[in-house]
Amino acid sequence: MFDAVVYIGHGSRREEGNTQFKRFIASVMEEVDVPNQEIAFLELTNPTIAETLEKLITQGAKRFLIVPVLLFSALHHKLDIPEEIAAVQKEYPFISFKMTAPFGTYPYMVDLAVKRIQAENHEPDTAILLVGRGSSHIEPIQGLQQIGRKIEQRLDIPVYTAFLKLGKPSMEEALAFLPYRYKKVYVMPYLLFTGLLLEKIEQMVFSSKDTFAICQNLEFDPLMKKTLIKRMEEARDGEDVSGHKEPEQRKGSDYPRWGNSSA
């Protein structure tokens, strides 16, 4: 069905964050049986989406699977990426694209957040604070809240959500009221990679370290790899994973070999 895959990361001013992304995508590429696979970034670093698409087009690619490596669907997923793709398609009208859903509230993402929290949470009378970037779109706000509710059900621990930029409550507001309710609060940065936002969370937690402790952020875990491959399967097959037979696993791998065999 597809003869090229383009994985799109946000991009970071910190090279460490870009390196984490590239390392993660390299591990995904090993499980995807498509001849041409490349990365691109939305901003702050290269290659751009247009540069990567044009490179693949000159190599003969015509049918593209676009994989935005994003937590939730907001401005980048709804507008920025489609606009850039449309500009390329206007110049090369013979090519076609299909785009995957973001990580969203897929069950593996809940598993990953639980994993990060359980690695740190060892005290009674505690609560969890999930901190996301925030957005002017409702989906990322509701998505993080939904993940928080599922974590609360799994761990039987109070879970709150807060946001660094757009969204209520802000992290500052949450840090102000939670100490009156709990002896200890574990802050879980719901962020993909290291960068300025993670540093901001760490600084705010450090200044109140008697009450707050910080969990590791998502950090491109293998559970994210499984989620991304599932999202790619959904785009390939045009149906929910819940009704999809698991593809044959490659020998020696924990992940299904993703390819075009059923196309």
N, C-alpha and C positions, 0 to 999 in steps of 0.2 A: 504493500500500500504506500509506504513512504520510502523515499530513497535518500533522505537526509533528515537529521535531527539537530535542532539548535536549542541549546540550553541557555536561558537568559538569567543572569544574576543582576542584582541591583547595582553592584559596584561600591567600593569603599575608598575613602581617602587613605586608609591604612592598608598597606600592602599585605599585612598579615591576614586581613579579612579576605582579600582577593585570592591569596594563596590557599586559604581554607576552602574557598568555593571551588577552585580548580582541582584541588585534591579530591574533594567529594565527587565532583562530576566525573573525574577520571575513573573512580570506582564504579559509578553508574554505567559508564560507557562499556565497561567490561561485560556487563550483563545484557547489553542491547545489541541485537544482531541486525544492525543497519549499516550500510557501507560507509556513509559519510556522517560524522558527528563532530560538531564544533560548539564553542561557547561564544557568548556575546554579553555585553553589559549595557545596562540602561544609561548609566552616567558615571562620571568620576574616573573612569579608566577605559582602556581599549582591549579588544576591538568592539566597535559599536555594532548594533543589530544590522544596519545597512552594510557595513564592511563584511561581516560574516556571511550574510545572505549572498552578496555579490560574489564572494569567493567561491561559495558552493555552486552558484549558478554557472560560473565559468568552468567549473569541473563537471557540469552536466546535470546537476540536480534540478528536479522540477517539482517534486511532491514533498513538501516540508511538514514535519511535525515540530511545532514550536512549544517549548517546555519552559514556561516562566517559573523560576525557582523562587517562589514568593509564598509567604505564609497565608495571606488572605487575598481575596479579590477586592481591589480598590482602584485608585486612579491609574496606576501602572498597568494593571491587568485589563481594565475596562477601556482605557483610552490611549495611553502612551504607546504600548506595544502594538495594538491594532493600527494606530496611525502610522507608525514606522513601517509596518508590514505593507499597508496599503500604498505607501509611497514607492516601495520597491516593486510591488506588483503592477503599479501603473507603468513603470519603466519596462517590466518583463511580464507582459500579460499572459504568457503561456504557463506560468508557475501557479501552484496551488498550495494552500496552507491549512493546517488544522492546529488549534491551540488546546493545550491541556488545562485542566482546572488547577488552581494552586493547592498547597497542602491542606488548607482549610481545617475542618474538624475531623479529619479521617481518624479512625480509632488508633492507629499506630502513633499519631501525634499525642493523643492522650496518654498512651503507654509511655512515651518518651518523657513527658512532663512528670508523670508519676515516678519514673526511674530517677530523674534528677532530684525530686523532692525526697524520696526515700533514702537517697545517698546522704542526706544531711539531717533529716528530721528525727531526733532521738529524745526529745524532751516532752513532758506533759504540759498541758495548758498552753498549747501553741496554735498558731494559725498560719496559713499560707497566703502570700500576696503575689499574684501573677502580674507582671508588669509588661505591657505591650507598648509599641510605639504610639499607637493611636492613629485616627484617620478622620477625615471629614465625611467619609462614607460609613454607612451603618454596618456593613457586613463584617469588617474587622473588629468592631466593637462587640457586636453580638457573638461573633465567632469565639473570641477570647472568653467571653462570659459563659458561653456554652461549654467550652473546655473546662473552665473553672468548676462548673456544676458537676461535670462528669468526674473530675478529680475528687471533689468533695464526697461524692457517692462511693468512689472506690476506697478512699482512705479514711472516711469518717472523721475528717478534720475540717474546720471552717476554712473556706477558700474565698478570698477577695480578689477583685481585679482592679487595676489602676493603669493610667496611661501617661506617657512622657510628654506627648505633644497634644493632639486633639483627642478629646474623650474625657468623660467624668467617671469617677473622681480622678484628679491628677495624682501622681505619685506623692507629691508633697502633702496633699490632703490626706492620703491614706497613711503616710508615715506619722501624721499628726494625731490621728484618732485611734489607731490600732493599739498603741502602748497602753491605753486606758482599759483595754479589754483583755489583753493577753500578756502572759509573762514573756513569751518569745514569739517572734514573727519571722518566718523564713521567706525571703524574697526570691522568687524565681523569675529571672529575666527571660521573657518569651521572645527572644531575638535569635536570629540565625547565626551570626558570627560576631567576632570581636570588632570593636569600633568605638566611635565617640559616644553612642547611646549607652553601650554597655559600661563604658568608663563613668558616665554620669550616674548610672545606677549604683555602681560600686562606691563612688565617692559619697553619695547620699546615705548608703547603708553604713559605710565606715564611720561617718560622723555620729551615728546612733548605734554603735556596735553592741552596746549593753543589751539592747532590746531586739535588734535585728541581726539576722545572719543571711548570707547570700548563697544561693544554690548556683550550680553551673548553668549557663545558658544552653540552648538547644545544640549548638556546635556541630551540625552536620553529622548526626549519629546514624548508625546503620538502620535504625527504625525510620529515619527520614528517607533513606535510600529505598526501603521497601515501599514507603508511601509514594515516592516519585514514580517508581516502576508501575505501581497500581494505577496511578493517574494516567500514565502513558498507555497502559492496557485499555483503560476506559475509552481513551481517544481512538485507539486502534480499532476496537471492537464495537464501539458505539453503544455500549450497554453497561449497566452497573456491574461492578466487581462481584457483588453479592450473588449474582446469577451467572457468574462466569467460572468455567472450569479452570482450575489451576494449570498453567502450562507445565510441560515437562521440565524438571530441574536439571541443570547441568551438573554432572558428577563433580563432587567436591565443593559445591557451592550451597549456601543457605538461601539463595535467591533464585527465582525462576528465570530461565533464559528468555528474554523478551525479544521477539522478532516478528517477521512478517509471515510466518508459516501458515497462519490461519486466515490470511487476507485473501 
